[in-house]
Amino acid sequence: MLISSDKNPAKEEGIEQFYNGNFAQAIAKFRQSLQVNKNDPEILIYLNNAIAQKKSDTNIGQKVEIAVSVPISQESDISQEILRGVAQAQSEFNCGLPEISLAIKNPENKLNCSGSFNGKFLKVTIADDEYLPETAEKIAQALIAKEEIIAVIGHSSSDMTLQAGEIYNKAELVVISPTSTSILLKNLGKFVLRVAPNDSLAAQALFNYLERQNWADKKIAVAYVPGNSYSQSLAKEFNKLLPEKFVYKCNISSGNFSASDCVKEAQNRGAKIMLLVPATDRTLSNVIGIINNAKGLKLLGGDSVYNPRVLKDAGQQADRGNLTLAIPWHRHPNSQFSQTAQKFWNAEINWRTTTSYDATQTIIKAVDEMIGNYSRKQLQSILSSHDFYLEGVTGKIRFGELGDRQFLEKDKPVLVQVKPNAKSGKYEFVILEEGSEGVGE
């Protein structure tokens, strides 16, 4: 069990039954567990795995096996967001969402799952990279050794993807990151792919916003994590676009970090705007401190600032500081996917869930195009083909020679701001439409 916060007796017993090979009993217990917490993606993946294993063992269906690597012991919320995307795609493939939903709602109902592609069922191994490079490497080696696994979704952070990517590439096992954005990932090789836009696109979206606000010539500071591949990458790409370089760089990973000192020093250097690029839970806490001490600074941020903690702990100040974030995707009330996902999870989903869903669907589509026995090399060959693409939730997904997704203009990053909900008064991330940004100062 990886998500210990969602522990319940049915979940524990289901896991025990699964590892003892009692898949029918495991399915029953997982269904009970999901009645207690339908929002638990780990147990939904285990339910699907038990279904796939039972079908395979009784020669009714054939397993297709992939893995997903997330830092669940260190970044539980972000990991669960990613796992929800994988679990939703897996549920659609194995059973269909209506069938799974009925099975959860009433554990007495018969569960009828026929799989896809003439009786294929998706099994997903979950790995915890602990947000540690050495663990990410060990996981890569372990997954490579499991010949039945034909692809990996992960890792969540650019640092972990960079660390493990060379290993996957050398062993010729496809890894698709749903959330890694560092520019450095461009050079890792043809087996390392990603769904999220790279940091140069996010930087351009933020700079375009500054220009529309007539703020591009104002002095800008940055709060980031030196040495972290994501944080450093976005800061560097944004700095390239500015007419004047950052007037102050605040190290939010420093042991003696002070949010008030960071803001004070930036303003002493004439900064009117600050770019926020945290990389971990701890550095996000420091960024929340900056937001609450911003004192007139306008605030920009990368996708790592898109976190419910920002709304909860700094919503009012984020609104006052016009906090504007560049993220890969944002839900829309008219989107069929948003409506379906919200109904299924009984909660609103975000960009990490959606890019993870698209990453899983990308692998599924490539599997559908395979001929004969499934192989890792054939999967990579299909994914890198000029003819291959997926109409994903986040737009058309097609990969270039170096593994980066090729973006159409309409599929590039979107901007969101923090605003109070008119009905509840609670703060939320709201998409920023061009032309609705107000007048620059």
N, C-alpha and C positions, 0 to 999 in steps of 0.2 A: 504494500500500500504506500503510495507516494504522497497523496494529499491527506495528511493525518487530521487536518481540521474538519474533514467531512467523514470522520470515522463513525460507523454504526455497526451493530452486531451482524446485520444481514450482509453488509459489505465485507466484513472480515470473514464470515463463513463462506461467502461466495468465492472469495479469493482462495481460501483453503480448498474448497471443492474443485476449483479450476486446476490448481496445481496437483491435485490427486487424480486428475483425469475424469472426474465426475461432471461432465459438461452440462447434462440436463439439470442436475441439482444446482450447479453454478448459475445457470441461466435463471432459474427460479429465484435464487437469492439476490442476484443482481437486479432483477425486476423489483423485488421488495425494497432494496436499498434506494433505487431511483424514485420510488414512491415517497420516501423520506426526504430525498434531495434530488429533484429532477435536474438541477443545475450542475451536477457533478460530472464533468466530462471524462474523468478517469474511469469511473464505473461504467459509463456508457460505452467507452472503448472496450472495456473488459467484457461487457455483455455481448458486443458484436464479435469479439474474439472467440468467446465460448460458442456462439452460433456458428462461426466459420469453422472452428475446430470440430464441432459435432457433425456438421455436414461433411467435412473432409473424412473424418474417421469412419463414417457410415457409407462412404463412396457416393453420396448424393450430390456433393459439390466439390469444387477445387479451390484451394486457398491461394490467394495472391498476398504476399507478405511484404510489408514496408515497416519502417520505424520512424519515430519522432523523438527528437532530443530537445529537452527544455530544462531550464535551471529551477526545477520545481521546489527544491529544498531552500533555495535562496530568494527566488522571485516568484512566489506562489501565485499571485494574482495574474501577472503577465503570462505565466506558464499555462494557467487555466484558460485564459483568453485564447491562446494558441491551440490548446487541446480541444476547445469547443469547435473550432473550424474543422479540425481533423475528424472529430467524432461525428459532426453533422454530415460531412461528406461520406464517411464510412457507413453511417446509418442509412443514408439514401441509397448507397450502392448495395448493401446487404439485404435490406428489408423494405426501404421506403419510410419516410418520416411518419405518415399516418399509421402504419402498422406498428412502428416502435412506440409511438405516442399512446396508442390503444393498449399496448402490452404493459406500459408503465402505469397507465391510469387504472387498469384492472388486471392484476397479476393472475387472475383466474382465466382470462381470455387465452385462447390458443394463439401462439405466435407463429405466423406463417411468413417465412422468409424464403424467397426463391433466388436471391442473388442477382447478378447482372452478367451480361455476356455469356449466356448459356450456362448458368449455374456456377459462376465464379463468386467467391466471397473474400472480402478484404480483412486481413488480420494486421493489427498495428501493435508493434512493440514500443513501449514508452521507456525512454531512458532519461536519467537525471544527470546533466553535466555539471551541476552544482555551481555554475558560473565560475569554474576553475579551468584554466587552459589544460592542465595535466589530466584532469578528469575527462574533458572533451576529447583529448587524444586517446585515452583508454577506451572510451565509448566507441570512437571511430574504429579502433582496432577490433573490438569485440563484434561490432555490427558487420564489419568486412568479413570476419571469420564465419558468420552465419550465412551460408551460401543461398539459403532460401529467401533472404531479404534482398529485394531488387532495387530499392531506393530508400533514401532517408529524407525526412523533412526536418530541417534545422540548419544551424542552431539559431537560437533567438537573437543572440548578440553578435556583432561584427567580430569582436575579439575571439569568441569561441569558434565562429565559422572560419576565420582566418587560421586559427591554430589547428583545427581538424581538417580543413579543406584540402591541404596538401596531401594528407593521408588518404582521404577519399579519392582524390584525383589520381594518385599513383596506383591505387588498387582498382581503379575504374568502376567505382560505385557512385551513382548519381546522388548528389545531395542538393536539395532545393531549399534555400532559406526563405521563409515567408517575411522575415522582419529585419534582416541585416542590410544595412544601407551604405557602409563605408566604401569609398572610392577604391580602396586597396583590393577589394574582392574581384575587381576586373581582371586581375592578373593570375588568378589561381588555377585556371585550366578549364577544359571543356566539360568536366564532370561536376563542376561547382556552379550552380545556377541560383537565381533569386527572382522572387516575384515582386518585392518592394522596389520602388524607384531609388536610384542611388542618390547620394547626398548632393551632387551637383544640381539635380533637378529640384530638390527641396530648397537649396540655397537660392536658386533662381526664382522660385515662387515667392520666397520672402523678400528678395530684392525688388522684384516687380511690384510687390505691395508697397514697399518704401517709396518707390518712384511715383506710384499713383497718389500717395499721401504727401508728395513733395518733401520727403524726409531723407532722401538718399544722400544729401550733402551734410547731414547732421553727424556729429561725433558719436561713435558707437563703441561700446565696451562689450566684452564677452565673459561669461562665466562657464567654464568648461573643465574637462578632466584631461590634463596633459598626459600623453602616452596611451590614452584609450583610443582605439582605432575609429570608433564611431564618433565620439565627441570631438576628437581632433580633426576628423575628416570634414564634418559639417562646418566647424569653425573655419577651417582653411578654405573650403569652397566658397563660403559666404564672404570671407575676407578678400578673396580674389576679385569679387564684383564691386567692392567699395572704392570710391574715389580716394578715400583716405583710410589707411590701415587702422585696426583697432587701437583706440587711445589707451585702453587698459585691459589686461587679461587677469581674470580672477580665478585662482585654482580652487575649485570646489571640493577637491579630494584632499586638500591640505589638512594635516592633523590639528592645526590651530586656526582653522577657518572661522571667520566671523562674518555673518551676513551683513550686519550694519557697517562694518569696516569695508567690505567689498563694495557696497553701494556708495559709501562716502568717498572712497578713493576714486571710483569711476567718475563721480560728479565733480570731484576736485580737478580731474583731467578734462572736464568739459563735456562728458558724455551725456547725451539726451536719451539714448536708446541702449538697451542691453540685450544681447543674444544669450539665451539660456540653453545649455546642452549637457544635462546630467547623463549619467550612464548606468547608475546602480540605485538601489533603494536609498542608500546613505547619501549619495550626492543629490538625489531628488529631494531629500529632506532639506539639504542645504539650499537648494534652489527655491523651495517653498519659503525658507527664511528670507531669501532675497526678495521674492515677490511681496512678502509682508513688510519689507523695509524699503520698498522701491522709491517712495517719496518723490513722485513726479516723473520718474523714468518711464519711458515707453518700453514695452517688453515684447520680445520675439522669442520663439523657441522651436526646437526640433521635435520629432515625434515622440521622444522619450518623456516629454513634459505632459503628453496626453495620458493622464492618469487620474483616477477618481480622488486620489489624495489631494491633488491640487485644488479640485472643486471643494472638497470638504474642509481643508485646512487653510486655504488662501483664496477662496472664490471671490469675495468682495474686492480684495486688493488686486486680483488678477483682472477683474472687470475694470477697475479704475486705471490700471496700467495698460489697458488695451492689449492684454496678452494675446498674441497672434501666433498660431502654430501651423507649420506645414506638415501634413500627414498624408499617407497614401490614399485614403478613402474615408468618407464619412457617410453614415446612414442617412437615408432620405425617406420620409414617411410614405412616399409613393412607390418606393422600390419594392418589388415583389420579394426579393431576397430578404430585405430588412423585415418585412411583415412576417414572412415564413419563419425566419430565425427567432424573432421576438416571441412569436406564438409557441414555438417549439421549446425554447429555453426559459420562457416566462421572464425574460429580461432583455434589455437592449444590448445589442452586440456592437463591437467597435472594429477598428481597422485591423487589429492583429488577428481577430477571429476570421475576418473576411479574406485576408491575404493567405492565411493558413488553409482555409477552405479552398481557395483557388489553387494553392500549391498541391493539395491532395487531388483535386479534380484534374489538374494538369497531368499528374502521374497516371490517374485512371484513364484519361483519354489516350495517352501514349500506350498503355497496356492494351487497350482495345484495338490499336493499330498493329500490334505485334503479330508476327506470323510464326507458327510452330511453337516450340518451347520458349518460355520466357527467359530472357537473359539480360544481364545488366548492360552489356555492350549494345544490344539491340535497342534497349530503352533509351540510352543516350543518343544513339544514332537517329531515332525518331524525334526526340525532343529538339535536336539541333538541326533538323531538316528545315529547309527554306519553306516547305509546304505545310509544316506543322504549326497550328495555332489553336488556342482555346478562347472562346468568347466567355471570359470569366466575369465574375461580379465586379471586379475592379477594372474591367476593360479587356481589350484583346491581349492575350498573352502569347508572345512569340519571343524566342531567344536569339540573341546574336551569337557570333562565333566565340566570343569570350564568356558567354554565360549570362551576360546582363540582359534583362528584358528590354525589348524594343518598344518604346512608348509612343503612342499617338498623342497629339496635342491634348485631346479631350480626356485622356486617361492619366495625365500628369498629376502631381500632388495637388491637394486642395488645402485651403486655409480655413481654420476654425478659430473662434474666439470664445471667451468665457462670458456668459450672460445669465442673468436670473430668469428662471422659467416664469412666464406671466401668471400661470395658475398656482403653482406650488411655492414659488419664491426661491426654490433651490437652484443653485448654480449648475449650469450644464455647458457642454461644448456645442456651439452652434456654427454651422457652416457660414462662411463669409462670402456672399455673392458679390462679384464685381459690380461696382456702381452703388453698393449699399454701405460703403465704408466711411462715409462722412467726409468732412473737410480736414485736410492736413493742417498741422500747426506750423 
